Amino acid sequence: MEFLVTDKPRSAWTGDALAIGLFEDAVELTGDLAQLDRQLAGTLKELIQEVDFKGKTGTSAIARVGGNNPIRKIAIVGLGKTEDLKLDTVRQAAGVCAKLAKKEKCKTLGISFPVWKNAPEATASAIAEGVELSLHQDNRFKSEPDDKTPQVEQIHLLGFAGTESAIARARKITAGVILARELVAAPANYVTPITMAETAQTLAAECGLELEILEREDCEKLGMGAFLGVALASDLPPKFIHLTYKPEGTPRRKIAIVGKGLTFDSGGLNIKPTGSGIEIMKVDMGGAAATFGAAKAIGHIKPDVEVHFISAVTENMISGRAMRPGDILTASNGKTIEVNNTDAEGRLTLADALVFADKLGVDAIVDLATLTGACVIALGDDIAGLWSPQDSVAAEIVAASELAGEKFWRMPMEEKYFEGLKALHADMKNTGPRPGGSITAALFLKQFVKDTPWAHLDIAGPVWIEKENGYNGPGATGFGVRTLVHWALGGA
């Protein structure tokens, strides 16, 4: 698929389908739109009247243009109220246009949208992201694809001349999102700790990243008893993966991104019961997938920031070697943990990964994980949780997420709740009482970061969806990649 930009007026554009974004209650045809409608023999006005189009977000319509007109079809898509326009409104609307064009078998699509906050580059980026993410299909495991409709070949952005570099950067970001989607979507017999390490090797070669892979023996030498405790039962070896992007010259700052990497989670000896969604537990490496996706994007964008990408990757399985409820593990910072639930394993792997990241001398750490069902209960499927003791780091993540169109809600670090994690014979248990379960999980992780500013992102809800939602099709969403990239770029 090719993106082209032009300053041609709408009335001069030619192609299969032209999609026009209209604001709510501002659908009167004036100026060049009126001229375009005359050129289309009144088709645009007739379409608006026929479907009673009001410009509300999520609404759209498309019609065939008669005669020998150079535009074969005309589409309209709602952008909502003018004052409420957000980048993600643009992103979602662009996705709608792309899906309409594909359904109507259009090879060329022109998109004419207003500019968000006088920022043409940000607007063009959002359009490109919405188009690419909405058209992505993962047919790797089907003998024949369900959808054999021809693909859209060219996207023309009308009124966005000069935004080529912004679109190119947006496509690097969506490539990272698609990598994360495909890692999460692939079954656990395809994505294993071994294949994750191989993917990291591919990323390092492709993007010019440094790569360090710690094997079990290396992790033992570093005292990573929490991570290795989870890995005991699997027949597959654990892999501690550390990718590093370093810019030319002195970096503006140094950051670390830590992703939970459970390629399959059976629950261990606290096995997940039937009906608990055990068959979908391939998604428990969604944090690591987002970390890899961000590494791909940042490695190609090449900002002036040093970024460390860390994932402690393993399976949580059942065997005679498995860690037992009641076992005490020692993390690499010397903290002891009584395992009262083997199905709260992600935080154990993250514990040693955070200690590792904390020793790198970075300016900030962000971890992200499909960590708790409690976060889904609190915030639903569309919103991720954000915890941080530092307001500055939390504000950076929120600002990045708003640019990315990914929803986060800051949750409290209620220190009193740590009382529920205290153990009789160890420094702490790995789970506390059921109430406030996502908060106690964050408080657990906090014990493994000393002085480095840090934020924890619980992405258990939005990492996977059952039904199509905007530019996300059913399945893996690649959630978190865009926020991480914008955070690394510092909002640039």
Summary of the structure (lengths in Angstrom):
residues: 492
radius of gyration: 24.3
end to end distance: 25.6
largest distance: 82.5
contacts: 1823
relative contact order: 0.12
helix: 39%
strand: 21%
